[in-house]
Amino acid sequence: MENMTVRKIAEAAGGEILCGDEDTPIVHISIDSRNIPEHALFVPLIGEKVDAHKFLGQAIQNGAAAVFTSRHQVPNDSRVPWIRVEDTKKALQKLGYAYRNQMTLPLVGITGSVGKTTTREMIALALSAGFSVYKTPGNKNSQVGLPITLSEITSKDEIGVIELGMSEPGELSVIAKIARPDMAVITNIGVTHIEQLGSRENIYREKLTIQDGLKEGGTLILNADDDMLMHTRAREGFRTLYYGTGKQADYRAEEISLEEGYPVFTAVHAAERVRVRLHVMGEHNVLNAMAALAVAGEYKVPMKDAAKVLEQFEGFENRQQVYRKDGITVINDSYNASPASMKAAIRVLASMSGKRRIAVLADMKELGKDASAFHYEIGQFAAEQNIDFLVTCGPLAKQIAKGVLDAAKNIQVVSFMKNEDVILFLDGLLKPDDCILLKGSNSMKLFEVSAHLLREDGKEQTQK
């Protein structure tokens, strides 16, 4: 934060200064009493199990410059300013809203069922060809994380790329109103969080609430390849633009191919055509890249410049990272999984060269009452792909195995319940020239399998 003091923070949050110097400068916000940056405000949040007010003393001891409280009256002998608020979470959100109000830089907000983080990174990279860009750090994209994200933007930043997450009804509207983006991107409408929201139609309605915070005259950018978004128009007062692979898309990809799993395509906008080669695997990343090129293009970054920097993007740890060890290719995509991303990962495996293509697939979480059907559908899809061996892990993933067995007799299938058993089996199975995919929800911890396969004398192998 810039030009913020305890007095200004109290005014923004609707709080009362109980003690301390109201001119104390505040630069950062922290919700972790163990990790307090210099000149930071500590916000004690009240959770279902823990009330962080009990850590106020620890936060002050660790260097907090000021603290919020909704539990205390004037403390005794404190040299640190205490600001009393009615609700610490709501006060944090008010503070984020107020700080956003004093910014002049444009913000791009991104939401969607899958691909938000990758799209965020690609958009930030594409924009960096013309701007100094601030982007959401890590996964700070919630009702709590977003105000902290906004507080880290400074006058050195020329444009911001902000990820907006959602896990419950109404949450996206709240954070969109805090962020107030100038441009909003919806990547897709999938089934992630269907357990909480009940149906894909409900997810669609919730995603569209990003417009609740969109600035007047702002632009809504939609994935024209998504069956629900392709027929969607922005609310009155906003522009609508599309990206995708069809003729409806204002920014579209043509002549798409995979070279050893890596996408190559031609990006087209109006009369402009630029050949793009990505260094992240999977055809689904073509759409992520087109979203990035659309945003950059709307901010007048030349497509050829944006495309060039996009080629630098190599993904994230445990997200389609490719390694080689003893002649074996390992695709570690164990960070998370949804039906859409699972299919995309299987397509990547099927495009790889090698003697055998082995898919190790684990449970996909948060899919609600139809979880078994979603897993069976993945098995039916995998049966149509160019893979040789399927290994499943977890009770739900057994339905993937069943889907394959019901549709294909040429794919060998085994199922396990524990990663330890998967590791033992793979140790006896893998040979040079094999290619193996590891994909499942993060809680299934397939990264443990990857770590085992890539370890040599206690050190993990380098990326391919």
N, C-alpha and C positions, 0 to 999 in steps of 0.2 A: 504494500500500500504506500501511496505517496501523499504527503500533506495531510496526514491523519493524526489526530491527538486524542487523548482520552475524552476530552470535552466533545469533540466532533463525533466520536464513536458513541458516546452516551446519547447524544441528540439523534443520531441515525437509528439507533436501536431502541429508542424510547425508554432509556434507562436513567437511573439516578446515581450520581457519583457519591459513594458513601465515605470515601476517604482518599487521600493521596493528591498528587499534583495533576490538575486537569490539563496542563500543557505537556504532559509526558507524551513523547512521540511514539506512535505505534506503526510498525512496518509489516508485521506478519500476524497471522492467526494460527493457533494450534489447538487441537482437541486431544492431544496426547501429552500428558503431564511429564512423560519421560523424555520427550523430544521437544524442547522449547528453543526456537531460534531467537536470535538477539532482537530486542524491541518487539516482543510478541505478546499478543493478547491471548490468554488461555480461556477457552470456552468449555465449561464442564457440562457435558450432555447427560441427560437422564435416560438410560436405556431400560429394557425390560428386566435385566438382571443386575445392572450396576449403575449407581448414581455417581457420576464422576466428580461431584462436589466433594467427595471424601478425599480427592487427590489435589485439592486446591493448595494445600500446604506443600506438597511435593512439587507442584508446578512453580510456586513462588521460589522454593529452594533451588529449583533448576533454572531460574532466571526469568520467569514471566515478568513482563513489564507492567501488566495489568490483568485483571481477571473479571469475568462475569460471575454473577451469582443470582440464583432465585431462591436461595435457602437462608441467607444470612442477613442480619442487621449490621450496624457499624462494627467492624472487628476492632479488637484492641491492639494498639501499638503496631499497626501495619504501615510500612513506608510505601507499599505498592498500592496503586489505585484499585479500589473495588467498585464495580458498576453493578448495581442491583437492577435486574430485569424481571419481568413476569415469567417469561419462558425462555430459557437459554437458546434452544433450537430456533425458535421464531425470531429471537433477537439477532442471531447469527444471519438468518435470512434477510431480515430488514437491513442489516449492515451491508450484506452483499448487494442488495438492491440499490442502496444509497451510493455505494462506491461505483457501481455500474453507471449510475446517473451522472456522475461527474466525468465519465470517460467520453472521449470523442471518437475513438477508433471504432471501425466496424467490427462486428462479431459474426461469425458463421456458426450456427448451431447444427449439430448432427444427431439424429436419432435413427432407430431402426431395430429390427429384431436380431439380426446378425450383421457382422461386418462393420460396426460403428467405429471400433478402435482402429482397424486397418484403414478405413476410409478417412478417419480423422488425420491419421499420419500422412496419408497420401495427399489430402487437401493441403495440409500445412506445408508439405514439401513442394507441391506445385506452386503454391503462393509464394514460397521463398525465392522463386525466380524473379520476383518483383518487389517483395516486401520483407520487412523484419517481422517475423511471425511469432505470436505466442500461442501455445496449444495446451490443452488440458494435460496436466502431468498424471501419469499412471491411470488410475480408475476413479479419480475424484470428479464424479459426474452426477452425484445424487443431491438430495435436498440439503445435506450437510456438506458434501464435498464441493458442490458448485460455488457457494459463496467464498470458500477458501481459495478455489481456483481463480475466481475473479479478483480476489485481493492481491494476487501475485502479479497482475498486469501492471506495467509501468509505462511511463511516457516514451520509453525507448521502443516500445512495440507499436507497429503500424497497423496490424490487423490481428484478430484473435480467432482461433478455431477451437470451439468448445463442444465437447461431447455431452449429450444430455441423456441420462439413463432413466429407466423406469422399471419398477418391480411391483407397483400396486396402483390401483385406480386413483387418478387425480394427481399423481406425483409429477408427471411430465408438465402439466399445466403450471404447477407451482414453480418449478425451476425455470421454465420458459419465461415466465413473468419476471423472474429475477435476472435472467441473462439478457432478455430483450434483444435477440439476434436481429441483424439486418437481413440475413439470408438463412434459410433453414433447409436442410437436406434430410429426406427420409429414404433410407437405403432399401428397405423391404418390409413386408409384413409377413412374419413367420409365426412359429408356434412357441418360441421362447417365452416363458412366463404364462403360458396358457393355463397352468395350474392355478395361478392367482387370478387371472382375468376371465377364464371360462370359455372363450371362443376366439377364433381368429378375427371375427368381426369386431369383437370388443377391443382386441389389440389394435385393429385398424383405427377405430374411433379414438382410442387413447393417443396413438401416434400423431394423429392430426391436431391434437391439442397443442402441439408445438407452436401452432399459429396464435395461440392465446398471448404469446409474448412477442410475436414478430412485429417489428416496427412498421409504422404506417408506410405504405409504398414498398415494403420488403418483397423478397423473392422466395418462393417455395420451389425447390428443385426435387423432382421425383424420379424414381426408377421406372421407366416405361416398360421394362421387362417383367415387372411384378404385376400379377393378374388383378390385384386390387388397386394399385396406385396408377396403373395406366389409364384408368377412367376417372381419375380424381382431378379436380381443379381447385386451386387455392380459393380462399374466401374473397369476397369483394374487397377491393383495395390493395390486393397483393397480385404480383405476377406469378405465372406458372411456367416453369421450364422442365424439360424432360431429358434424361440421359438413358442410353441403352444400346440395343443392337438393331432395333427396327426403324422403319421410316418415320414413325411418330416422334422419335427422339431428336431434339434440337442438337444435342451432342451425341454422336453415335459411333460405335465401333464396327468396322467392317473387316473382311478378309482375316478372320481370327483363326489362329492355329496354335498348337502346343508343341514346343520343341523340348523334349525331355521334361515335360511337365510345366515348362515356363511359357507364358502367353506371349504371342507376337500378333499385333493387329494394326489396323490403320484407323486412327482417330479422325473423325470428320465433323466439321462445323461449317455450315454455309458452303463456301467454295474452298475452304482450307482442308488439306489432307496431310496428316503427319504419321509416319510409321513409328510404332512404339514397341519396345522390347522390355518386358518386366523381368525383374530378378526375384519375384515371389511366385510360388507355384500356384497353378489352378486357374481354370477359365473364369471362375467367379471373380477373380481379381481384375478382370477386364472391366467389369462394371464399377468396381471400386475406383479404378483409375479414371474411368470416364466421368464419375462424379467429381473427382479432383480436377480434371481438365475443364469441366463445366464451371465450377466455382472460380477457378483461376481465369478462365476466359471472360467471365462476367466482371471480373475486376481488372480486365484489360492486360492480363499477362499473356504474351504471345504463346500460342499452343506449342510451337516447337521448343520454346524455352522451358515451359512447364513439363513437356514430355521428356526432355533431356534429364531434368533433375529427378523425375519419377523413376528413372532407371537406376537410381542410387538406392532405392528402398529395398531392403532385404528382409523385412518382416520382424517378428519378435521371437523371443525364446519360447519354445514349446508350441509355436504356431507355424506349422509347415516348414520347419527348419530341416535342411537336408544335410546328412553327414555320411561319410564313408569310413568303414572300419573293416579291415581284412577282406576287402573286395565286396563287402555287403553295403548296400545303400539303405540308410535309415531315414524315413520321413517322420519326424517327430511333430505331431499335430495334436498333442495331448492336453492343450490348455483348456479347451471346452468343446462342446458338440451340440448341434441341433440337427434335425433331419436335413436341412438344406446344406449345412457345412459338411455333414457326413457324406452326402452324395458328391459334393464337390471334391472332397479328399479322395474318395474312391475313384473318381474320374482321373485325378492326378496319378494315382497308383497305376491305373490301367494304361496310362500313356507312357509309362516308363519302360525303358528297355532293360533286359535282364533275363536270366533263365527262368526264375519264378517270381511272381508278384504275390506277396503275402500280406493280407489285411488283418491287423489285430484291432478289433473293435470292441469297445466297452459300452456300458450303459450311458444313455442320454437322460439327464435329469430334468425335472420341472416340466414334464410333458402332460401331466394330469391324467385323467381317467382313460385316455386313449393311448397311453404310453406304449402298451404292448403292440397296438396296431401300427404305430409309427415305427417301431423297431422291426416288425415283420415287413413293412414296406421297404425299409432299407435293405433287408435281405433279398427281397424280390428284385430291387434295383441292382444290387451287387451281382446277382446271378446273371445279369445281362452284360456285365462288364468283363474286361479281359484280365481276370485275376485267377490265380491258381490255387490259393489256399486261404481259408478263413479261420481265424482263431478268435473266439469271443470270450469276454470276461464279464461276469456279473449276471444276475437273474434276468434282467430285461434283455440283455444282449443275446440270451438264448433264443429270443424270438427272431433276431437277425439270422442266427444259424438255421432256424426252422424255415425262414423265408427262402434262404439259399437252397436248402435241401429239397424243398417242395418244387423249386423251379429249375434247378440245374444239377446234373449228375456228374459233371466233369470237374467240379470244385471240391476239394477235400475240406472237410469241416471238423473242427474240434472245439469243445467249450469247457471253460473253467470258471471257478468262482473267485479265485485269488490270484493276484499278480505273481506271487511266488511260484505258483504252478505254471503260469504262462512262461515265466523266465526259464524254468527247468525244461519245459517242452521246447522252447525256441533254441536253447543251448544244444539240443540234440537234432534240431531240424535245419538250422541255417547253414548255407554253404556259400562260397564265393559266387558272385554275380546275382545273388538273390536281392530283391528289393522289398523292404518291409515298411508298411504304414502303421503308425500307432495313433488311434483316434478314439476319444471318449470324453465325457465330462471331466472337468478338473478333479472333482472329488473321487474319481475312479483311480487317480494317481498313476496313469500309464507312463508318466515321466519317470517313474521308478524303473520301468522296463527299459526305457530309452537309456537311462543312466547306466544300467547294467550292461547293455549291449555296446555302449560307447566307451566303457572304462578300460584303461590299460595302465597297469602299475599305479592305480589310484587317480589317474588323470583322464578327464573326458577328451574325446577326440575333437579336433577342430572341424568347423563347418566346411562343407564341400565348396 
